[in-house]
Each structure stands twice: as structure tokens, then as C-alpha cells.
């Protein structure tokens, strides 16, 4: 919330009532979420909203984390490089080394997951990642 307050951006969430059990390194996964939210806050104009979502797909036995922003979207010429090391979009606000998305991609890959971005129909971007659910738990009956 600190960066969001400085940038005057509201952070909202759409989270399930029950815990979503995945196998993984909680600290590294938090690092990915923190990076995606930080990027979204910097991309979103003053007074805008960043929304964090978490859902499960029981049919695919996967958990899906999404971060939506209200920014200008990812420039066409930058899309093929966005997850590269030391890559930053032209005119990007704030500070950074251009390593956050590359590191996030590596963390998710090491968890046998996938990470991506897409345009949102009303404008802005959605960054998301998917991970396998813990096969030893029943996500319909997990509590957090």
C-alpha cells in the first residue's frame, strides 16, 4: 500500500474466502505478486485502481493470480522483450532496473507455472500467472 499511497492509486482485491493451496516457496511467490502490483501501480494514473485477483480452475487443477492496471498498456514494440533482463518500456514512470519481470518469469518457471500479460478490453493491462494446485489438498475444502 505504501507505493500506492504515494502514487495516489487504490489497490483492490478479488479473493476467495478459502485458502488456495499451491506447492511453492511462499517468499518467492510473494516477490512475484509484489513486483506485478508495484509495476501496475506505477502504470496506473493518479486516482486509478489496481485489482489483484486469485481464483482456481478445478478442471485444470491450477491457481490463477491476476493483477489488472488502468495504465496505457504495454507498447506494441516492447511486447516481445517485456520479460527480458534490463528491459524497460520507454517513458516508464518510477525507478527500476528492468529486472523485475525477468526475475518473476524465472520464479514462476521454477514452480512449473506460466506467466503472461494481455490487454484489458477497457484499457490497461492484465499480468497473470498460473500454478498447479497442491495435489494433496482439496481446494474446495481448504480454509485460510
Backbone bond lengths (Angstrom), bond angles and torsions (degrees), N, CA, C in turn:
res aa  C-N    CA-C-N  psi(-1)  N-CA   C-N-CA  omega(-1)  CA-C   N-CA-C  phi
1 X - - - 1.447 - - 1.525 111.82 -
2 X 1.351 118.20 -21.59 1.455 120.56 -177.66 1.510 113.53 -58.74
3 X 1.331 117.59 -52.98 1.462 121.04 179.11 1.518 110.55 -64.12
4 X 1.332 117.18 -38.12 1.468 120.70 179.78 1.523 110.50 -61.00
5 X 1.337 117.30 -40.64 1.465 120.45 179.37 1.524 110.65 -66.16
6 X 1.322 116.87 -42.00 1.460 121.01 179.23 1.526 110.15 -62.98
7 X 1.321 117.04 -40.65 1.465 121.98 -178.42 1.528 112.21 -86.13
8 X 1.343 118.60 -2.38 1.468 124.04 -178.12 1.527 111.70 56.37
9 X 1.319 114.82 49.33 1.461 123.13 178.32 1.521 107.73 -121.21
10 X 1.327 116.71 138.08 1.464 121.79 178.10 1.524 108.98 -89.66
11 X 1.333 116.92 136.32 1.462 121.60 175.70 1.517 107.84 -109.11
12 X 1.331 116.01 120.92 1.464 122.84 179.62 1.524 108.30 -114.98
13 X 1.330 115.56 163.84 1.460 118.77 178.55 1.519 110.98 -138.59
14 X 1.307 113.90 152.34 1.455 122.81 174.47 1.522 105.81 -129.30
15 X 1.332 115.14 93.24 1.460 121.48 -172.00 1.521 110.67 -121.73
16 X 1.334 117.11 147.71 1.463 119.80 177.35 1.524 110.75 -72.50
17 X 1.324 116.11 161.21 1.463 120.70 178.36 1.524 111.69 -70.60
18 X 1.322 116.92 -32.86 1.463 121.57 -177.28 1.524 110.51 -98.62
19 X 1.326 114.99 155.23 1.464 120.41 176.03 1.523 109.68 -63.58
20 X 1.315 115.91 151.36 1.465 121.93 176.65 1.528 106.74 -111.47
21 X 1.329 117.26 106.65 1.468 120.58 -173.31 1.530 113.03 -82.03
22 X 1.318 116.10 117.52 1.463 121.59 173.44 1.522 107.58 -126.27
23 X 1.316 115.75 154.05 1.455 120.30 173.81 1.520 107.71 -88.18
24 X 1.315 116.77 129.98 1.454 117.63 178.94 1.507 111.94 167.15
25 X 1.293 114.17 175.11 1.454 123.44 178.34 1.528 107.70 -86.38
26 X 1.322 116.17 106.50 1.466 121.29 -175.02 1.526 111.97 -57.56
27 X 1.317 117.81 -39.23 1.465 120.60 -179.46 1.526 111.49 -64.85
28 X 1.318 116.91 -42.77 1.470 119.83 -179.88 1.526 110.99 -69.78
29 X 1.332 117.41 -38.46 1.465 119.71 178.50 1.524 110.52 -66.93
30 X 1.331 117.21 -37.06 1.462 120.53 174.59 1.528 110.21 -63.21
31 X 1.325 117.09 -36.91 1.463 121.14 176.92 1.529 110.40 -59.82
32 X 1.327 117.53 -41.43 1.466 121.21 179.02 1.525 110.10 -64.43
33 X 1.335 116.53 -48.85 1.470 120.03 -179.32 1.524 110.11 -60.57
34 X 1.321 116.75 -45.04 1.465 121.01 179.75 1.525 110.79 -59.41
35 X 1.318 117.56 -42.74 1.462 120.82 179.25 1.525 111.09 -64.02
36 X 1.328 117.13 -45.91 1.466 119.83 -179.07 1.525 111.32 -63.40
37 X 1.336 116.77 -41.57 1.465 120.14 179.73 1.526 110.21 -67.42
38 X 1.316 117.66 -43.00 1.464 121.27 178.87 1.529 110.75 -59.59
39 X 1.326 116.76 -45.02 1.467 120.10 177.72 1.523 110.87 -62.08
40 X 1.332 116.88 -42.13 1.470 121.16 -178.67 1.522 111.13 -64.70
41 X 1.329 116.65 -40.65 1.468 120.51 178.89 1.523 109.71 -62.60
42 X 1.325 117.14 -43.53 1.471 120.05 179.81 1.526 111.70 -66.03
43 X 1.329 117.78 -31.24 1.469 120.95 -178.56 1.523 112.90 -80.67
44 X 1.335 117.05 -23.38 1.463 121.65 -174.06 1.526 110.38 -84.37
45 X 1.328 117.58 134.12 1.466 120.01 179.44 1.528 112.44 -67.83
46 X 1.310 116.17 159.34 1.458 122.72 177.50 1.522 109.95 -50.32
47 X 1.333 115.66 132.76 1.458 121.48 -179.96 1.519 113.95 85.76
48 X 1.321 117.25 -3.92 1.463 121.34 -179.21 1.520 112.51 -81.72
49 X 1.322 114.84 -179.80 1.464 121.58 -176.60 1.526 109.92 -126.27
50 X 1.317 115.32 136.25 1.461 123.41 169.71 1.524 105.86 -109.57
51 X 1.330 116.93 130.34 1.463 120.57 -178.07 1.521 110.08 -118.38
52 X 1.339 114.90 127.43 1.459 122.49 176.91 1.520 107.39 -101.21
53 X 1.321 116.81 128.66 1.458 120.94 179.74 1.517 111.44 -122.94
54 X 1.322 115.68 149.90 1.457 122.57 175.74 1.512 107.49 -141.09
55 X 1.316 116.39 128.12 1.461 120.48 179.14 1.521 109.25 -147.76
56 X 1.309 115.36 168.96 1.456 120.67 176.28 1.517 109.50 -121.36
57 X 1.298 114.05 150.87 1.454 121.53 172.31 1.523 105.45 -119.62
58 X 1.322 116.04 97.09 1.458 120.98 -175.55 1.527 110.28 -61.99
59 X 1.334 117.86 -39.04 1.468 121.21 -178.86 1.527 111.50 -59.67
60 X 1.333 116.83 -37.95 1.469 121.55 179.18 1.520 112.45 -96.34
61 X 1.329 117.47 -0.23 1.468 122.73 -177.54 1.525 110.80 51.27
62 X 1.343 115.87 48.91 1.457 119.35 -178.18 1.522 111.60 -134.99
63 X 1.320 113.89 156.06 1.461 122.54 173.24 1.519 107.29 -106.90
64 X 1.318 115.96 141.86 1.460 121.90 -178.19 1.522 108.98 -124.09
65 X 1.328 116.31 123.88 1.457 123.03 174.78 1.524 107.10 -111.05
66 X 1.331 116.69 129.98 1.461 120.98 178.26 1.519 110.14 -127.66
67 X 1.317 115.62 148.60 1.459 122.63 174.37 1.528 106.46 -132.41
68 X 1.338 115.68 114.90 1.463 122.41 -178.60 1.520 109.86 -104.11
69 X 1.333 115.95 137.54 1.461 119.88 175.42 1.522 109.67 -122.57
70 X 1.321 115.51 171.17 1.460 122.18 178.40 1.527 110.78 -114.20
71 X 1.317 115.69 26.91 1.457 120.89 -178.96 1.514 112.66 -79.29
72 X 1.322 116.19 -168.83 1.467 121.21 -176.26 1.526 113.90 -77.21
73 X 1.315 117.59 -5.28 1.465 120.30 -176.31 1.517 110.66 90.21
74 X 1.310 115.16 171.96 1.462 121.22 -179.18 1.530 108.30 -85.58
75 X 1.334 117.49 124.57 1.465 119.71 179.85 1.533 111.56 -56.72
76 X 1.312 115.82 139.99 1.469 121.73 -177.80 1.530 111.27 -52.11
77 X 1.324 117.61 -46.38 1.459 121.61 -176.89 1.515 114.67 -70.51
78 X 1.313 117.62 -8.10 1.461 122.07 -177.23 1.526 112.11 -104.76
79 X 1.309 117.34 -13.79 1.466 121.71 -171.17 1.522 113.85 -59.45
80 X 1.307 118.36 -38.61 1.461 119.70 -177.48 1.528 112.51 -76.59
81 X 1.323 117.67 -10.86 1.468 121.45 -178.75 1.521 113.27 -112.56
82 X 1.315 118.29 -1.78 1.462 121.10 -167.08 1.529 113.74 -58.66
83 X 1.332 117.96 -32.30 1.461 120.29 -179.88 1.527 112.32 -95.01
84 X 1.343 117.42 11.95 1.456 121.42 179.30 1.524 112.13 -82.67
85 X 1.313 115.16 159.76 1.472 120.57 178.98 1.529 110.41 -72.17
86 X 1.316 115.43 139.96 1.470 124.40 177.22 1.524 113.02 62.35
87 X 1.315 117.28 24.04 1.464 121.33 179.32 1.521 110.02 -97.09
88 X 1.330 115.52 131.59 1.465 122.32 175.51 1.513 108.15 -138.06
89 X 1.311 115.20 139.70 1.467 119.54 178.05 1.527 109.21 -69.27
90 X 1.311 116.82 145.92 1.465 121.09 175.85 1.523 109.41 -60.68
91 X 1.311 116.19 135.92 1.459 120.78 177.53 1.512 114.44 76.62
92 X 1.327 117.84 12.32 1.458 120.67 -179.33 1.523 110.14 -66.91
93 X 1.347 115.37 134.07 1.464 121.03 178.84 1.516 110.53 -76.09
94 X 1.318 115.68 154.45 1.454 120.66 171.89 1.515 112.81 85.52
95 X 1.304 113.40 -172.12 1.452 120.57 -178.42 1.518 108.78 -109.25
96 X 1.283 115.58 161.96 1.457 120.24 178.09 1.510 109.86 162.50
97 X 1.320 114.15 162.44 1.459 120.22 -178.13 1.515 112.72 -100.14
98 X 1.319 117.31 -10.14 1.455 119.77 -174.64 1.514 112.25 80.85
99 X 1.327 116.72 20.59 1.464 120.94 179.79 1.524 113.49 -105.29
100 X 1.317 117.95 -17.29 1.463 121.02 -172.09 1.511 114.54 -56.97
101 X 1.324 117.67 -48.33 1.465 119.58 -178.94 1.524 111.69 -72.21
102 X 1.325 117.85 -32.68 1.467 120.45 176.34 1.527 110.26 -65.05
103 X 1.321 116.40 -43.89 1.463 120.42 177.96 1.523 109.96 -65.70
104 X 1.321 117.16 -42.41 1.467 120.64 178.48 1.525 110.67 -59.90
105 X 1.316 116.32 -43.75 1.473 120.03 178.62 1.523 110.60 -59.70
106 X 1.319 117.17 -42.64 1.463 121.31 -179.77 1.530 111.20 -65.61
107 X 1.319 117.13 -43.13 1.470 120.44 178.85 1.523 110.30 -60.93
108 X 1.314 117.01 -47.01 1.466 120.14 -179.08 1.529 110.35 -65.71
109 X 1.314 118.33 -39.58 1.471 121.17 177.77 1.525 110.74 -61.15
110 X 1.328 116.90 -39.66 1.472 120.36 179.38 1.527 112.24 -69.70
111 X 1.310 116.31 -16.06 1.468 121.59 174.45 1.538 110.86 -97.18
112 X 1.320 116.38 12.55 1.473 122.42 -178.54 1.521 112.03 57.48
113 X 1.329 115.85 33.64 1.459 120.76 178.77 1.514 110.90 -107.86
114 X 1.313 115.19 -170.95 1.460 120.27 175.65 1.522 108.48 -135.85
115 X 1.322 115.58 149.36 1.462 122.30 179.62 1.526 107.57 -131.52
116 X 1.315 116.68 145.15 1.465 120.51 -176.19 1.523 109.78 -157.17
117 X 1.328 114.75 175.96 1.459 121.38 170.54 1.511 107.74 -139.25
118 X 1.320 115.21 159.21 1.466 121.26 176.92 1.519 108.78 -153.96
119 X 1.324 115.30 158.18 1.459 120.39 174.30 1.524 108.98 -73.29
120 X 1.317 116.18 145.24 1.463 120.85 172.81 1.525 107.88 -92.44
121 X 1.323 117.53 141.10 1.472 120.44 -176.88 1.529 114.07 -54.52
122 X 1.333 118.28 -37.22 1.453 120.95 -178.97 1.511 113.60 -89.95
123 X 1.319 118.06 5.97 1.457 122.56 -176.79 1.514 110.77 110.30
124 X 1.290 115.82 159.12 1.452 120.57 -177.69 1.520 111.36 87.54
125 X 1.319 114.64 -172.66 1.464 121.43 -177.09 1.512 110.59 -127.97
126 X 1.307 114.36 156.19 1.466 121.99 169.71 1.519 106.67 -122.64
127 X 1.325 115.47 124.01 1.456 121.37 170.47 1.516 106.25 -106.95
128 X 1.313 116.18 139.53 1.450 119.03 -178.51 1.510 111.57 -147.51
129 X 1.318 113.98 161.58 1.458 119.18 170.41 1.516 109.08 -144.54
130 X 1.322 114.53 151.88 1.459 121.70 -179.12 1.521 108.72 -125.32
131 X 1.323 114.71 139.57 1.462 122.50 178.38 1.516 108.84 -133.33
132 X 1.323 116.15 152.86 1.456 119.97 175.70 1.520 109.93 -68.81
133 X 1.334 114.99 141.84 1.456 120.42 172.87 1.520 109.28 -70.13
134 X 1.314 116.39 154.32 1.458 122.04 175.30 1.528 108.07 -63.94
135 X 1.335 118.47 117.49 1.465 120.01 -176.75 1.526 113.73 -67.98
136 X 1.331 117.49 -15.60 1.463 120.84 -178.91 1.518 113.14 -91.82
137 X 1.326 117.86 8.05 1.464 120.13 179.45 1.518 109.42 -127.20
138 X 1.299 115.79 161.72 1.462 122.18 177.05 1.520 106.83 -109.19
139 X 1.348 118.44 101.92 1.465 120.20 -174.55 1.521 113.28 -60.81
140 X 1.316 117.91 -21.29 1.464 119.74 179.19 1.525 111.03 -73.09
141 X 1.349 116.52 -18.52 1.460 119.54 -177.30 1.523 113.26 -121.04
142 X 1.317 118.15 10.46 1.463 120.97 178.40 1.519 109.90 -76.55
143 X 1.298 115.86 145.43 1.461 120.41 174.81 1.511 107.93 -126.46
144 X 1.320 115.52 147.80 1.457 119.23 -176.31 1.434 111.42 -102.15
